[in-house]
Amino acid sequence: MPGLPDPLQHPQAAPQSARPGEVEVTGGRRERLRAALPAAGRILRRIEVLAACASTSDELRRRLSGDEAAAANGLVLVARTQTGGRGRRARDWWSGPPDTNLHLSLALPPPEPAEAGGLLAACAAAAAAEAAARRPAALKWPNDVLIAGRKVGGILSELPAASVCLVIGIGLNVGAAPPAAAAAAPAACLAEFAGRPLDPAAVLADLLAGLEERWCDYLDRGPDRLEEEFLLRLRRWAPFGVEAPDRPDLPRGPLLEFSVRRGLSWGGNEFRTTLAAGRLPALRPLPPPAAPGAAP
């Protein structure tokens, strides 16, 4: 990853003590990342860049289950290359060539409710992708970041057994997209939309700054901003509404409301439904309505 040197190959990148209120950064552009975090040290306390690992989330889970658990609180693990990333339902996550894309995981105390943590990360990832690509970013329920209908990233939030921290994994295709054979859906990278090479370190700084700011806002002011932003990005994915193909008993219709406690509401004038996030079935967007006079 440009600007994030391998700490094993560059002894000068050894950890430096952070000043009070600053995030400790190991193996990266320390001053650049610190400057990007407006509330540094409150939520994100330490950023560690690994030369390589199988999965940043698996490495965080390992640390949280052992003697390193206390030190892992507030830790961000970033891998320059990842060989065994995974997504939802244990699907493989294509990470791309070294130093090309972003793959990171965070260990953070869960907010209330815990599901809000993954939603905050999804909004921060979408905003960072949008800023880099200079194109509107959408969120596909429950955890995909899309631009122009193509997947550019994903988020996986888990609460390991007996852990006091959420493990939130984030992957963004910054400079390379998976080949069609490795992608379950159309994919792209941010550089393709930006029309120029992108520095993953800059996207990382933007993502972490956005997450820190959103997380603090949620703790201080409540869920209103998160609910508004998450619904807006869902509507970009499904502007004409959604249906649940595996649940014909549920309505088809526009997305109406999102609440971190009550869940997602959608439907029409006669029938609407609200389901908690953990009970939502697979959803897919509705096509645009037929033009007046068009053949059926």
N, C-alpha and C positions, 0 to 999 in steps of 0.2 A: 504494500500500500504506500503510494508516494507520501513522503512526509512522516511515515510511521515506521522508523527503522527497526530492524530486528534487534532486540536487546541482547540476544545471545551473540550476535555478530558485531555489535557496536557497544563496547564497554562504556563509552561516553554517555550512553543512553540509560545508565543505571539510575534507580530512583533518586529523586531529590525530595527533601522534606518540604511539604507544602506549608505556606504561611497560614496562620489561623484563618478559618473561613474559606480556604481554597481547597479545590479538589487536587488530590495527589495524582499525578500522571506518570506512568511508567512506560518508557519505550516509544513515546510519541512527541508531537510538537507541544510541549508543555504550556508555553505561554499562549499559544493560539487557542488551545482548548479551554484553558482557564478564562481567557478573555471572552469566550463565547458563552459562558455559563453565568447568567446575571445573578443567580442566587446560589452560587457555588458553595457546596459544603452542606447545605441543608438536607438535600435528598441524595444527590449523587456525590459520593465522598472520594472515590478512587477509580481511576481508569487504568486498566492494565492491558497492554497490547502484547499478545502472544505471537511468536513466530509461526506456529502452526498448532492445530489441535483437531481432534475428530469432531467435536461438537462443543461450542461454547456453553450451551445449556447443560449438557452432561457434565462438563467440568465444573460449572457452578453448583450443580446438584451434589457432586462429589464433595466439594468444599463445605457445603452447608450441612452435610451429614457427618462431618468429622470435627477435628479439633480447630479447623479454620472457620467454623460457623460464625463466630462473632465478628471476625475480620471481614467476612464476605458481605455483611450488611452494607448496602450502598455501593457495592462494587459493580463496575462495568467491565466485562471481559470482551475484548475485541481481538479477533484472529485475522492475521494477514492471509492465511489460507486455512480452509476447513475441509476435512475429508469425509466427515460422516454427519453432516447436518440433516435435520429432520423437521418435518412439518406436522400438520394435524394428522391424526390416525396413523402415526409412525411412518408417514410417507417420506421418502428421501427428499432432501432439499439440495438442489444443484447450486453449488457455491461459486463456480467459475474459476478461472485462473487466479493464481496468487496476485495480490495487490490490485485487484480489479473491482471487486464488489465489496459491500459491507456485510459482515456477519458478526453479530454481537449479542450478548446476553447481559441482563441486569438482575441483581438481587435486591429487592426492595420490600419493606414491610407492607403488607396488603392494606389498601384503603378500605373504607366501608361503603358498599360491599366490595368484596375482593375482586369481583368481575370488572370493576371500574379500572383496575390497574392495566389490564390488557387493552381496554378501550382508550385510555389516555395515551398509551404507547402507540396504538394504531393511528390516532389523530396526529401525534407528533411525527410519525414516520410519513404519513401522507403529506403533511405540510412541508417536510424536508424534501420529499420527492418533487412536490409541486414547485418549490423554489428553485431546485436544481434544473428541472426539465422545462420550466417556464410554461407549463401546461397544467390545467386543472386536474387534480388527483381525486379519485373516488375511493370509497371503501366498499368492497363486496363482502356481505355478511358471510362468515363472521370475522375473517382475518386477512383478507387480501387487499393490497394496494394496487389500484388500476389507474392507468392513464390511457385515454382513447380506447378503452375496452381491453387493454392488454396488461397482463400482470407484471408489475415491476418490483413487488415486494410482498412480504408476509410477516405475520406476527403470531407467536405462540406463547400464551401465558399459562403457567402451571403453578400449583401450590403443592410442593412435595410433602409427603407424609412426615409429620413431626417437625416440619420446618416453620420458622417464624417469618420467612421471606417468600414472596413470589419470585419465580424465575421467569423472566420475560425475554424471549428470544426474538430478534429482529433481523431480517435479511432484506437487503435492497440491491437490486441489479443496477449498479452505478455505471460500469463500463462494458459489461457483457451480459447477454441474455442466453438462457439455455437453448440448445438446439431443439427443434420441434419434437424429436424422438424422446427427449428428456422432460418435456413439459406437458402437463395434463391440460393446459389451456394456453391460448395465445399469449406469448410473453414478449417483453421488450426490455431495454435498458434506458436509464435516464439520459445518457449521452446521446442516444439516438434521437430523442426529442429535442435536446438542447442544441444539437447540431455542432457540438464541439466536445473535445475531451473534458472529463470532469475529474476533479481531485477527490477521491473518497474521504480523505481527511476533512475536507471542507464540508462535505455532506454530513459526516459524523458530528462535527462541531454543531452544525445547525440542528440536527436531530436531537442531540443531548440538551442543547439550550431550550428547544421547544418542549421537550419532555419535562425538564426541571420546572419551567415556567408553568406548564399546564398542571403538573402534579401539585405544586404549591398553591395554585389558584383553587384547585379542587379541595384541598385541605382547609384553606382559609375561607372560601366563599361558597362552597357547596357545588352541586353538580350542574347548575344551569348552563354554564358555558360548554361543558363536555357534552351534555345532551343536545344542545343546539348544533354544535359542530359535527357530532357523530351523525345526526339525522341529515344534515346538509350533505355530507359526503356519501351517505347511503342513497340519498335521492339522486345524486349524480350517477350512481351505478344503476339505479332503477327509477328513472324519471317518470315512468308511466305506471309504476306500482309493481307489486310482486304477487306471486302465487307459490303455493307449496305443492309441488307435483306428487309427493308421497302422501299428502293429506287432503283428499278431495273434499273433506268436510269443512275445511277452512276457506274463507273468502278469498277472492282475488280483488285487488284494488290498490289504491295509492297508499304510500307510507304516510301515516298520520302523525305519529308521535313516538318519541323514544324517551324512556325513563330508566335510569340505572337500577331502580328498585322494582318498578312494575314491568319493564320490558318494552317490546316493540309492538306498536299498534298499527294495523292496516285494515283496509276494507272499503266498503262503499257506504251509501246512505242507509241502506236497510240492514246491513250486517257487517260488523267489524269485530275484530278479535285483538286481544292483547295477551302476549305470552312472554313469560320471563326469559331472559337470555339463555339460561340453561335448558329450557324446554323447547326452544325454537327448532322446527324441522328445517330441512334444506329448503332454501328459497331461490327462486330465479326471477329475473325481471320480466315484466310483461312487454310485449312488442308495442310499438306506437299504434294508436287507434287508426283504423282504416279511414281514408279520406272520404268525404261525402260523395255518394254516387259511384264509389269504386266497386268493382266486381267482387263478390264474396270469395 
